């Protein structure tokens, strides 16, 4: 009951904040009554707030804020409130490439490795074929691989780009449109290499400064230094507004790190509407601007449907999605990052632009507001976008619940785990992603990544379901993270890896157990040094470089030994192979047992 009352209060507060919105720049009759429609949208979707700006040709004709930028502090959203714009940043990054093209520093249709030799793809065919045009229009053949950067982010764009070589394609180059954030991170990396300046400094110098986007920035720390900034929110139990932490996108910045306001983004839209110029100054090369908003790849055939026959085709340019909206050519891109959703769009033939920035996670609000305003500005018949999208969302959720229910009642027998929970703990790594660190805490397994803590709930045999563990609210068992982990057993009977279906169209991604070194001093290593005899063969154990233990068996390479505790070492390059010195815990070692998949073999120290 308390939760219901709390949710109701939040709805009331949202409506009150709506009444405190910013004043429209003029009394244009096309915006009459939108206040009521916008209040309904906020209420329907339990949204905190949003900001909007509308431009016609080279003028802002409307800008306003609705709801709250910060629910807890009761701060109203304004047209100057800063929001994370997510992937609306991609057009900025692509435009930097356009400026480099004009300066003669690169060509869009030559292999990108000509300009960025450090960028390696999965095979030589891709290395010799993929161009910047392919990367900007998402036609490289690579699927998203988003969990690689979302779970294992790093401040270094270079480090993220190095993972690309391990990412298997699902289609040949140029055969299928597949969205991929890594391709825009690589563009940012290229910009830095050719310009000698950071991606962020390029964005500021080339766009923010000449456009007068004085409130915009390129990372969370910069945003937090200013005022009138939005907090990000999600929904708990579909109706309770819940504050979310900012996600520091860091190394993936060129794909979606910009924070901006509706008023600032209006200047960006004016530039695109006016052939790349702002107040007479060229900001984006006109030729590149035209290519960027022309079809470079086909997203989907998108034939006219019965319900909305006026909306059809779906193509992609350079950082822009293209569509026919009721007979009008629309250029648009959305943006989503934890707690924020955005839409930036313009109609080049009509010289109209609309930007909507919201502080709700994965929200339909920007699309609804954008379409409501589009219909007004284009003098089109009223359409109840709010009800339509809510109906579609409810239908999709009901279907998902049905599928999950059928899955849970499918009659599959639940079987116990094959190993003790402690055996599943450890570090598991994949070079295209990063390292999952699984820990046993009391009677539960938890996964720690760079950005999240996950709970593993046993499902069947060596399969575990994955749930998010919220720092404040703990674990909600009604909402799975959408992942399963299947552990795998080696010939020795040990858990040596796990696999998870992280990418559609590919085999499950395998994460291999890596030894968790427990550092020993040079003095501590000395007790293991010596010759060990087994069936007439002498194995030599020695210290190299004063800090690393190695084992040498005649006729075989030197094996680096990684200490894992209790006088036990793993062979770094061989999964399932160990060396157990004994007696365990003794200061004087007299034997060593070679543990491998085909058995254990004890050798005596000479």
C-alpha positions as CSV (number, residue, x, y, z in Angstrom):
1,X,0.0,0.0,0.0
2,X,2.8,2.4,0.8
3,X,4.4,1.7,-2.6
4,X,1.1,2.6,-4.3
5,X,0.8,5.9,-2.4
6,X,4.4,6.7,-3.2
7,X,3.8,6.1,-6.9
8,X,0.7,8.3,-6.8
9,X,2.6,11.1,-5.1
10,X,5.3,10.9,-7.8
11,X,2.6,11.2,-10.5
12,X,1.1,14.2,-8.8
13,X,4.6,15.9,-8.5
14,X,5.3,15.2,-12.1
15,X,2.1,17.0,-13.1
16,X,2.9,19.9,-10.9
17,X,6.3,20.2,-12.5
18,X,4.7,20.2,-15.9
19,X,2.8,23.3,-14.9
20,X,6.1,24.9,-14.1
21,X,7.5,24.4,-17.6
22,X,9.6,26.9,-19.4
23,X,7.9,29.5,-21.5
24,X,7.6,28.9,-25.3
25,X,9.6,31.3,-27.3
26,X,6.5,32.6,-29.0
27,X,2.7,32.0,-29.1
28,X,2.8,30.0,-32.3
29,X,-0.7,28.5,-32.7
30,X,0.8,25.2,-33.8
31,X,1.9,24.5,-30.2
32,X,-1.5,25.4,-28.6
33,X,-2.7,22.6,-26.3
34,X,0.5,20.6,-26.4
35,X,0.9,21.2,-22.6
36,X,-2.1,19.0,-21.9
37,X,-0.8,16.3,-24.3
38,X,2.7,16.4,-22.8
39,X,1.3,16.1,-19.3
40,X,-0.6,13.0,-20.4
41,X,2.6,11.5,-21.8
42,X,4.4,12.1,-18.5
43,X,1.6,10.5,-16.6
44,X,1.2,7.5,-18.9
45,X,4.8,6.5,-18.8
46,X,5.6,7.6,-15.2
47,X,8.4,9.7,-16.6
48,X,10.4,12.3,-14.6
49,X,10.7,14.9,-17.3
50,X,11.9,16.0,-20.7
51,X,13.1,19.1,-22.7
52,X,12.2,19.9,-26.2
53,X,13.2,22.4,-28.9
54,X,11.8,23.0,-32.4
55,X,13.5,24.9,-35.2
56,X,12.3,26.2,-38.5
57,X,15.0,27.1,-41.1
58,X,17.5,29.1,-38.9
59,X,15.3,30.0,-36.0
60,X,14.2,28.3,-32.8
61,X,10.4,28.6,-32.7
62,X,9.7,26.7,-29.5
63,X,11.7,25.4,-26.6
64,X,10.5,24.2,-23.2
65,X,11.0,21.9,-20.3
66,X,8.4,19.6,-18.7
67,X,8.3,17.6,-15.5
68,X,11.4,17.3,-13.3
69,X,15.1,17.3,-14.1
70,X,15.6,16.1,-10.5
71,X,12.6,14.5,-8.7
72,X,14.3,14.3,-5.3
73,X,15.2,18.0,-5.4
74,X,12.0,19.1,-7.0
75,X,13.9,20.8,-9.8
76,X,11.9,21.6,-13.0
77,X,13.3,20.6,-16.4
78,X,14.1,23.6,-18.6
79,X,15.2,24.0,-22.2
80,X,18.7,24.5,-20.8
81,X,18.8,21.4,-18.6
82,X,21.7,19.1,-19.5
83,X,20.8,15.5,-20.5
84,X,22.9,12.6,-21.7
85,X,22.1,12.3,-25.4
86,X,23.5,8.8,-25.9
87,X,23.8,7.8,-29.6
88,X,22.7,11.2,-30.8
89,X,26.5,11.8,-30.4
90,X,27.2,9.6,-33.4
91,X,26.4,12.3,-36.0
92,X,29.0,14.5,-34.2
93,X,31.7,11.8,-34.5
94,X,30.8,11.1,-38.1
95,X,31.0,14.8,-38.9
96,X,34.6,14.9,-37.6
97,X,35.4,12.2,-40.2
98,X,33.7,14.4,-42.8
99,X,36.0,17.4,-41.9
100,X,39.1,15.2,-42.1
101,X,37.9,14.0,-45.5
102,X,37.6,17.6,-46.7
103,X,41.1,18.3,-45.4
104,X,42.4,15.5,-47.5
105,X,43.6,13.4,-44.6
106,X,41.5,10.3,-45.5
107,X,39.1,8.8,-48.0
108,X,35.9,7.1,-47.1
109,X,36.2,4.3,-49.5
110,X,39.7,3.1,-48.8
111,X,40.4,0.4,-46.1
112,X,40.3,2.1,-42.8
113,X,43.4,0.1,-41.8
114,X,45.3,2.4,-44.2
115,X,44.8,5.2,-41.7
116,X,44.5,3.2,-38.4
117,X,47.0,0.3,-38.7
118,X,46.3,-0.7,-35.0
119,X,42.7,-1.6,-35.9
120,X,42.4,-5.3,-36.6
121,X,39.3,-7.2,-37.6
122,X,38.5,-10.9,-37.3
123,X,40.1,-11.9,-40.5
124,X,42.3,-10.5,-43.3
125,X,39.3,-10.3,-45.6
126,X,37.7,-7.8,-43.3
127,X,41.0,-6.0,-42.7
128,X,41.4,-5.5,-46.5
129,X,37.8,-4.5,-47.2
130,X,36.2,-2.5,-44.4
131,X,36.1,1.2,-45.1
132,X,35.0,4.3,-43.1
133,X,31.9,4.3,-45.1
134,X,31.1,0.8,-43.9
135,X,31.8,1.7,-40.3
136,X,29.7,4.9,-40.4
137,X,26.7,3.1,-41.9
138,X,26.9,-0.1,-39.8
139,X,27.5,-2.6,-42.6
140,X,30.8,-4.3,-41.5
141,X,29.1,-7.6,-40.7
142,X,29.7,-7.3,-37.0
143,X,26.8,-7.6,-34.6
144,X,26.5,-5.3,-31.5
145,X,28.9,-6.9,-28.9
146,X,27.5,-4.2,-26.6
147,X,28.1,-6.2,-23.4
148,X,31.8,-6.0,-24.1
149,X,31.9,-2.3,-23.4
150,X,28.9,-2.0,-21.1
151,X,30.2,-4.7,-18.7
152,X,33.9,-4.2,-19.3
153,X,34.4,-0.5,-20.0
154,X,37.7,1.2,-19.8
155,X,38.9,4.9,-20.0
156,X,41.0,3.9,-23.0
157,X,39.4,3.9,-26.4
158,X,42.5,2.2,-27.7
159,X,41.9,-0.8,-25.4
160,X,38.3,-1.2,-26.6
161,X,39.4,-1.0,-30.2
162,X,41.9,-3.8,-29.6
163,X,39.0,-6.1,-28.8
164,X,37.5,-5.8,-32.3
165,X,40.0,-8.4,-33.7
166,X,38.3,-11.1,-31.5
167,X,34.8,-10.2,-32.7
168,X,33.4,-12.7,-35.1
169,X,31.1,-11.4,-37.8
170,X,27.6,-12.8,-38.5
171,X,27.4,-11.6,-42.1
172,X,29.9,-10.7,-44.9
173,X,30.9,-7.1,-45.2
174,X,28.1,-4.9,-46.8
175,X,25.5,-7.7,-46.8
176,X,23.5,-6.7,-43.8
177,X,23.0,-3.6,-41.6
178,X,23.9,-4.3,-38.0
179,X,24.3,-1.6,-35.4
180,X,27.7,-1.5,-33.8
181,X,29.0,1.0,-31.3
182,X,32.6,-0.2,-31.6
183,X,32.8,1.1,-35.1
184,X,32.2,4.7,-33.8
185,X,34.7,4.2,-31.0
186,X,37.2,3.3,-33.7
187,X,36.3,6.4,-35.7
188,X,37.0,8.5,-32.6
189,X,40.3,6.7,-32.2
190,X,41.2,7.5,-35.8
191,X,40.3,11.2,-35.3
192,X,42.7,11.3,-32.3
193,X,45.5,9.7,-34.3
194,X,45.1,12.0,-37.3
195,X,44.5,15.2,-35.4
196,X,46.8,14.8,-32.4
197,X,44.0,15.9,-30.1
198,X,41.4,13.9,-28.1
199,X,38.0,13.1,-29.5
200,X,36.5,15.4,-26.8
201,X,38.7,18.4,-27.7
202,X,37.8,17.9,-31.4
203,X,34.1,18.0,-30.6
204,X,34.5,21.1,-28.6
205,X,36.7,22.9,-31.0
206,X,34.9,21.9,-34.3
207,X,31.3,22.1,-33.1
208,X,30.6,23.4,-29.6
209,X,32.6,26.6,-29.8
210,X,31.6,27.8,-33.3
211,X,27.9,26.8,-32.7
212,X,27.8,28.5,-29.3
213,X,26.8,25.2,-27.6
214,X,28.2,26.6,-24.3
215,X,26.4,24.2,-22.0
216,X,27.3,21.0,-23.8
217,X,30.2,18.7,-22.7
218,X,31.7,15.3,-23.4
219,X,31.7,13.4,-20.1
220,X,29.9,13.1,-16.8
221,X,32.6,14.8,-14.6
222,X,32.3,17.9,-16.8
223,X,28.5,17.9,-16.6
224,X,28.6,17.5,-12.8
225,X,30.6,20.8,-12.5
226,X,27.7,22.9,-13.9
227,X,24.2,23.7,-12.9
228,X,20.8,22.6,-14.2
229,X,21.7,19.0,-14.9
230,X,19.2,16.2,-15.1
231,X,19.4,13.1,-12.9
232,X,18.7,9.8,-14.7
233,X,15.7,7.6,-13.8
234,X,14.3,4.2,-14.5
235,X,11.1,2.5,-13.4
236,X,10.7,-0.1,-10.6
237,X,7.7,-2.4,-10.8
238,X,6.7,-0.5,-14.0
239,X,5.4,2.6,-12.1
240,X,7.8,3.7,-9.4
241,X,10.4,6.3,-10.5
242,X,13.8,5.2,-9.4
243,X,17.0,7.2,-9.6
244,X,19.9,5.6,-11.5
245,X,23.6,6.2,-11.3
246,X,25.2,8.0,-14.2
247,X,27.0,5.6,-16.6
248,X,30.5,6.8,-17.3
249,X,30.8,5.7,-21.0
250,X,34.6,6.6,-21.0
251,X,36.4,4.6,-23.8
252,X,33.2,4.3,-25.8
253,X,32.7,8.1,-25.7
254,X,32.7,8.7,-29.5
255,X,29.6,6.5,-29.8
256,X,27.6,8.3,-27.2
257,X,29.1,10.4,-24.5
258,X,27.8,13.9,-25.2
259,X,25.6,15.7,-22.7
260,X,23.6,18.6,-24.0
261,X,20.5,20.7,-23.7
262,X,17.5,21.2,-26.0
263,X,18.6,24.8,-26.7
264,X,22.1,23.7,-27.6
265,X,21.0,20.9,-29.8
266,X,18.7,23.3,-31.6
267,X,21.8,24.9,-33.0
268,X,23.1,21.6,-34.2
269,X,19.8,21.0,-36.0
270,X,19.9,24.4,-37.6
271,X,23.4,23.5,-39.0
272,X,22.1,20.3,-40.6
273,X,19.0,22.0,-42.0
274,X,21.1,24.7,-43.6
275,X,23.5,22.5,-45.6
276,X,26.1,22.4,-42.8
277,X,26.2,26.1,-42.2
278,X,25.4,28.1,-39.0
279,X,25.1,31.9,-39.3
280,X,26.9,31.7,-42.6
281,X,29.9,29.7,-41.3
282,X,30.6,26.2,-42.6
283,X,30.5,23.8,-39.7
284,X,30.0,20.6,-41.6
285,X,31.2,20.2,-45.2
286,X,28.2,20.5,-47.5
287,X,29.1,17.4,-49.6
288,X,29.6,15.3,-46.5
289,X,26.3,16.6,-45.0
290,X,24.4,15.4,-48.1
291,X,26.1,12.0,-48.0
292,X,25.4,11.6,-44.3
293,X,21.7,12.1,-44.8
294,X,21.5,9.9,-47.9
295,X,20.9,6.1,-47.8
296,X,24.2,4.3,-47.4
297,X,22.7,1.0,-46.1
298,X,19.3,-0.6,-45.9
299,X,18.1,-1.3,-42.3
300,X,14.9,-2.9,-43.4
301,X,12.6,-2.9,-46.4
302,X,9.9,-1.5,-44.1
303,X,6.9,-1.6,-46.5
304,X,3.9,0.5,-45.7
305,X,1.7,-1.2,-43.1
306,X,-2.0,-1.2,-42.7
307,X,-2.0,0.8,-39.4
308,X,0.5,3.4,-40.5
309,X,0.7,3.3,-44.3
310,X,2.5,6.7,-44.4
311,X,5.6,5.5,-42.5
312,X,7.8,3.3,-44.5
313,X,11.4,2.4,-45.5
314,X,14.2,2.4,-43.0
315,X,17.7,3.2,-44.1
316,X,20.9,4.5,-42.6
317,X,23.3,7.3,-43.6
318,X,26.3,8.4,-41.5
319,X,25.1,8.5,-37.9
320,X,21.5,9.1,-39.0
321,X,18.5,6.9,-39.6
322,X,16.3,7.7,-42.6
323,X,12.6,7.2,-43.0
324,X,9.6,8.4,-44.9
325,X,7.2,10.0,-42.4
326,X,3.7,10.5,-44.0
327,X,5.2,11.8,-47.2
328,X,8.0,13.7,-45.6
329,X,11.7,12.7,-45.7
330,X,12.9,12.4,-42.0
331,X,16.4,12.2,-40.7
332,X,16.6,11.0,-37.1
333,X,18.6,9.2,-34.5
334,X,17.8,8.1,-31.0
335,X,20.0,7.8,-28.0
336,X,19.9,5.7,-24.8
337,X,22.2,5.4,-21.9
338,X,21.4,4.6,-18.2
339,X,18.6,6.9,-17.1
340,X,18.3,8.8,-20.3
341,X,16.6,8.6,-23.8
342,X,16.7,11.1,-26.6
343,X,15.6,11.8,-30.2
344,X,17.2,14.3,-32.6
345,X,15.4,14.7,-36.0
346,X,14.9,17.0,-38.9
347,X,13.0,17.2,-42.1
348,X,15.4,18.6,-44.7
349,X,12.8,19.3,-47.4
350,X,10.6,21.1,-44.8
351,X,13.4,22.8,-42.9
352,X,12.0,21.7,-39.6
353,X,14.0,20.2,-36.7
354,X,12.9,18.7,-33.4
355,X,15.0,17.5,-30.4
356,X,13.6,15.8,-27.4
357,X,15.7,14.9,-24.4
358,X,14.3,12.9,-21.5
359,X,15.7,11.5,-18.2
360,X,14.0,8.2,-18.3
361,X,15.8,4.9,-19.1
362,X,14.9,3.3,-22.5
363,X,11.9,5.5,-22.8
364,X,9.2,5.9,-25.4
365,X,8.7,9.5,-24.4
366,X,11.1,11.1,-27.0
367,X,9.4,9.3,-29.9
368,X,5.9,10.2,-28.8
369,X,6.7,13.9,-28.2
370,X,8.7,14.0,-31.5
371,X,5.8,12.6,-33.5
372,X,3.1,14.7,-31.8
373,X,5.1,17.9,-32.7
374,X,5.9,16.6,-36.2
375,X,2.2,16.2,-37.0
376,X,1.6,19.7,-35.8
377,X,4.5,21.3,-37.7
378,X,3.7,19.4,-40.9
379,X,0.0,20.2,-40.7
380,X,-0.9,16.5,-40.5
381,X,-4.0,14.8,-39.1
382,X,-3.9,14.2,-35.3
383,X,-2.8,10.8,-34.2
384,X,-2.8,9.5,-30.7
385,X,0.8,8.3,-30.5
386,X,0.7,8.1,-26.8
387,X,-2.0,5.4,-26.7
388,X,-0.6,3.6,-29.7
389,X,2.9,3.2,-28.2
390,X,1.5,2.3,-24.8
391,X,-0.7,-0.4,-26.3
392,X,2.3,-1.8,-28.2
393,X,4.5,-1.7,-25.1
394,X,1.8,-3.5,-23.0
395,X,1.3,-6.1,-25.7
396,X,5.0,-6.8,-25.9
397,X,5.4,-7.1,-22.2
398,X,2.4,-9.5,-21.9
399,X,3.9,-11.6,-24.6
400,X,7.2,-11.7,-22.8
401,X,5.5,-12.7,-19.6
402,X,3.6,-15.5,-21.4
403,X,6.9,-16.8,-23.0
404,X,8.6,-16.9,-19.6
405,X,5.6,-18.6,-18.0
406,X,5.6,-21.3,-20.6
407,X,9.3,-21.8,-20.2
408,X,8.9,-22.2,-16.4
409,X,6.1,-24.7,-16.8
410,X,7.6,-26.7,-19.7
411,X,8.2,-29.7,-17.5
412,X,12.0,-29.6,-17.7
413,X,13.3,-31.5,-14.6
414,X,15.4,-29.5,-12.2
415,X,18.7,-31.2,-11.5
416,X,21.3,-30.3,-8.9
417,X,24.6,-28.7,-9.7
418,X,27.4,-31.2,-10.5
419,X,29.9,-29.4,-8.3
420,X,29.9,-27.5,-5.0
421,X,29.2,-23.8,-5.5
422,X,32.8,-23.0,-4.5
423,X,34.0,-24.8,-7.6
424,X,32.3,-22.4,-9.9
425,X,34.0,-19.4,-8.3
426,X,37.0,-17.8,-10.1
427,X,38.0,-15.6,-12.9
428,X,36.8,-16.3,-16.5
429,X,38.1,-14.3,-19.4
430,X,37.4,-13.7,-23.1
431,X,39.7,-11.4,-25.1
432,X,36.8,-9.8,-27.0
433,X,35.1,-8.9,-23.7
434,X,37.0,-8.9,-20.5
435,X,37.1,-10.9,-17.2
436,X,34.1,-12.0,-15.2
437,X,35.1,-12.5,-11.5
438,X,32.7,-14.9,-9.8
439,X,32.8,-15.0,-6.1
440,X,31.1,-17.2,-3.5
441,X,29.6,-15.0,-0.8
442,X,27.9,-17.1,1.9
443,X,25.7,-19.5,-0.1
444,X,25.4,-17.5,-3.3
445,X,27.5,-16.8,-6.4
446,X,28.0,-13.2,-7.6
447,X,29.6,-11.9,-10.7
448,X,31.6,-8.7,-10.6
449,X,32.2,-6.7,-13.7
450,X,33.6,-3.2,-14.2
451,X,30.1,-1.7,-14.0
452,X,27.7,-4.2,-12.5
453,X,27.2,-6.9,-9.8
454,X,25.2,-9.9,-10.9
455,X,23.7,-12.8,-9.0
456,X,23.8,-16.3,-10.4
457,X,20.8,-18.4,-9.5
458,X,21.1,-22.1,-10.1
459,X,18.8,-23.3,-12.8
460,X,19.7,-26.9,-13.9
461,X,22.9,-28.9,-13.7
462,X,25.7,-26.4,-14.5
463,X,23.4,-23.7,-15.8
464,X,22.7,-20.5,-13.9
465,X,20.2,-17.7,-14.5
466,X,21.6,-14.1,-14.2
467,X,19.9,-11.4,-12.2
468,X,21.0,-7.8,-11.5
469,X,22.0,-6.9,-8.0
470,X,21.1,-3.3,-7.3
471,X,23.4,-1.5,-4.8
472,X,20.4,-0.1,-2.9
473,X,17.5,-2.4,-3.6
474,X,19.3,-5.7,-3.8
475,X,18.0,-8.5,-6.0
476,X,14.6,-8.5,-7.7
477,X,13.9,-12.1,-8.6
478,X,11.0,-11.1,-10.8
479,X,13.3,-9.5,-13.4
480,X,16.1,-11.6,-15.0
481,X,19.0,-9.9,-16.7
482,X,18.1,-11.9,-19.8
483,X,21.3,-14.1,-19.7
484,X,22.2,-17.6,-18.7
485,X,25.6,-19.0,-17.9
486,X,26.4,-22.6,-18.8
487,X,29.6,-23.9,-17.1
488,X,31.8,-26.5,-18.8
489,X,33.8,-29.3,-17.3
490,X,37.3,-30.4,-18.6
491,X,38.6,-34.0,-18.8
492,X,39.9,-33.7,-15.3
493,X,36.4,-33.0,-14.1
494,X,37.1,-29.4,-13.2
495,X,35.1,-26.3,-14.1
496,X,37.3,-24.7,-16.7
497,X,35.1,-22.3,-18.6
498,X,31.5,-21.1,-19.2
499,X,29.5,-20.0,-22.2
500,X,26.7,-17.6,-22.6
501,X,24.6,-16.5,-25.6
502,X,25.6,-12.9,-25.7
503,X,25.2,-12.3,-29.4
504,X,22.4,-13.5,-31.7
505,X,23.5,-15.4,-34.8
506,X,26.7,-16.7,-33.1
507,X,27.6,-19.7,-31.0
508,X,27.7,-18.9,-27.3
509,X,30.6,-16.8,-26.3
510,X,33.2,-18.8,-24.2
511,X,34.9,-17.4,-21.2
512,X,37.9,-19.5,-20.1
513,X,39.0,-19.8,-16.5
514,X,42.2,-17.9,-15.8
515,X,44.3,-18.6,-12.8
516,X,44.0,-16.0,-10.1
517,X,47.6,-15.5,-9.0
518,X,48.3,-15.2,-5.3
519,X,51.6,-13.4,-5.4
520,X,54.6,-15.0,-3.7
521,X,57.9,-13.3,-2.9
522,X,61.1,-14.5,-4.4
523,X,62.1,-16.0,-1.1
524,X,58.8,-17.9,-0.8
525,X,59.3,-19.3,-4.3
526,X,62.7,-20.8,-3.4
527,X,61.2,-23.7,-1.4
528,X,59.8,-25.2,-4.6
529,X,63.0,-24.9,-6.6
530,X,64.7,-28.3,-7.3
531,X,64.7,-31.4,-9.4
532,X,61.7,-33.8,-9.1
533,X,62.0,-37.4,-10.4
534,X,59.2,-39.4,-11.8
535,X,59.7,-42.8,-13.5
536,X,63.2,-42.0,-14.5
537,X,62.3,-38.6,-15.8
538,X,63.6,-35.5,-14.0
539,X,61.5,-32.3,-14.1
540,X,63.2,-29.1,-13.1
541,X,61.5,-26.3,-11.2
542,X,63.3,-23.0,-11.2
543,X,62.8,-19.2,-10.7
544,X,63.1,-16.9,-13.7
545,X,63.7,-13.1,-13.4
546,X,63.7,-13.5,-9.7
547,X,59.9,-13.5,-9.5
548,X,58.3,-16.3,-11.6
549,X,58.3,-20.0,-11.1
550,X,58.7,-22.3,-14.1
551,X,58.7,-26.1,-14.7
552,X,60.8,-27.8,-17.3
553,X,60.1,-31.4,-18.4
554,X,62.5,-32.9,-21.0
555,X,61.3,-32.6,-24.5
556,X,58.6,-30.0,-23.6
557,X,58.6,-26.1,-23.4
558,X,59.1,-24.3,-20.2
559,X,55.8,-23.9,-18.4
560,X,55.1,-20.8,-16.3
561,X,53.5,-21.7,-13.0
562,X,50.8,-19.5,-11.5
563,X,50.4,-19.7,-7.7
564,X,46.7,-20.3,-6.7
565,X,47.2,-21.0,-3.0
566,X,48.0,-23.9,-0.7
567,X,51.2,-24.8,-2.5
568,X,49.3,-25.4,-5.7
569,X,50.2,-23.9,-9.1
570,X,48.4,-23.9,-12.4
571,X,50.2,-24.2,-15.7
572,X,49.4,-20.8,-17.3
573,X,49.0,-22.0,-20.9
574,X,47.3,-25.4,-20.2
575,X,43.8,-25.6,-18.9
576,X,43.2,-28.3,-16.3
577,X,46.9,-28.9,-15.6
578,X,48.3,-28.2,-12.1
579,X,51.4,-28.8,-9.9
580,X,50.7,-29.6,-6.3
581,X,53.7,-29.4,-4.0
582,X,53.8,-31.2,-0.8
583,X,53.4,-31.8,2.0
584,X,50.9,-28.9,1.6
585,X,51.6,-26.1,4.1
586,X,55.1,-27.4,4.9
587,X,58.2,-25.2,4.9
588,X,60.1,-28.2,3.4
589,X,58.9,-29.5,0.0
590,X,59.6,-33.1,-0.7
591,X,57.3,-34.0,-3.6
592,X,55.3,-32.6,-6.5
593,X,52.1,-34.1,-7.9
594,X,51.4,-33.4,-11.6
595,X,47.7,-33.1,-11.9
596,X,46.3,-33.4,-15.5
597,X,43.2,-34.7,-17.3
598,X,44.5,-38.3,-17.6
599,X,45.5,-38.6,-14.0
600,X,47.8,-37.5,-11.2
601,X,51.5,-38.4,-11.0
602,X,53.7,-37.9,-8.0
603,X,57.3,-37.0,-8.3
604,X,59.9,-37.1,-5.5
605,X,62.2,-34.2,-4.9
606,X,65.9,-35.1,-5.2
